[in-house]
């Protein structure tokens, strides 16, 4: 390789290596901080599912599936059926192949669409103690600083809590997440930056942050291999001083 071309490769390697080194360093540190135990006030409430009262189950799984099929007027391909116990009722949760969840009252056989009342019921069922009063229940159609990633649309349930207790219940699959102001700050400076979730607020595309991380990972690999290649060229370069002697 010509000397001029080699210098150009060195410059390109340095321009890429420095920012990629900072990127990898931050990825490692933010990932380590995120996995460390850090119980927030909401997490200290010890969310857990309640035991199921099987005496309230009056319909079978096949009956529950038929009720869902009648409501949707289509042949569903079922992936999973679970029985969930709540404070006063027991529900069948039926998931189809696309990940959408349907709920049927296991006692009365009533089909329950995910509305504000059911969303609040799902949140309350995860805590052994009574939650603070609800100050707001809002349907969220777009990601924001509080809910940067996750399935949309979702219900946001805000409680009258001194630490800003908020729950999100995803409408498509019923996924539930809880947070408070301490948890949000920790998530902003660790996981959301680690996964580049803030990019979804700019482009409104949940796949864009993952694609960006994938591309940056490829650039990091390119920097590593280019460094090894340049080191090999330097090692292969003949020692002019030794030849002169």
Buried (B, 14 or more C-beta within 10 A) or exposed (E): EEEEEBEEBBEEBEEBBEEBEEBBEEBEEBBEBBEEEEEBBBBEBEBEEBEBBEEBBEBEBEEBBBBBBEEEEEEBEBEEBEBBBBEEBBBBBBBBEEBBBBBBBBBEBEBBEBEBEBBBBBBBBBBEEEBEEBEEBEEBEEBEEBBBBBBBEBBBBBBEBEBBBBBBBBBBBBBBBBBBBBBBEBBBEBBBBBBBBBBBBEEEEBEBBBEBBEEBBEBBEBBEEBBEEBEEEEEEEEEEEEEEE
